[in-house]
Every structure is written in C-alpha cells, then in structure tokens.
Amino acid sequence: MVGDETMHYDTTPFTAANSGYRIAFHPGERNFCPGCGQSHWSIGRMTAECAFCATALPINNGGTFGPGLFSVTHKPQPLAA
C-alpha cells in the first residue's frame, strides 16, 4: 500500500430492498441463461438450473408459500335444524 490508503468495507446489513436488480427464472416465459445464453432448464421447487452450464436461478412465481398461506379466517356456523 502507498501512504495512508486503506480498504473500506461496507458493513451495513444486507436487505433485499437495497440489493438492486435480481435475475430470476420466470415460469411460463422463455428464459435465457445469463451465463451461457441457452434456454434449457432443469426446474426444481425453489431454483431452476441451466442444463448446459449449471447456472442456478431462483424461481419467481409471483406468489407466496409456507404454512401460513392457507388459513381459515371464519368460525364454522352450526347447521340450522
């Protein structure tokens, strides 16, 4: 190093809101691999992997998933006699 030059690292926590553009696999559309440009994919539950260069992309299906997705918000009413 020359003089008082030092390396500075960003120590702020990572958040998705300030991470910028993210490449994702979109089901039902033609997706080209950002690594090699091919369009053949092995699709799993959470990611899609390029069949040529093995670049993996998260699947963006526009929805949510998890145990809280299906919940009942009303109480069952008794049947009228």
Sequence and secondary structure as in RCSB ss.txt:
>XXXX:A:sequence
MVGDETMHYDTTPFTAANSGYRIAFHPGERNFCPGCGQSHWSIGRMTAECAFCATALPINNGGTFGPGLFSVTHK
PQPLAA
>XXXX:A:secstr
  TT       S   GGGS     B TTS    TTT    EEE SSEEEETTT  EEEB  SS  STTSS   S 
      
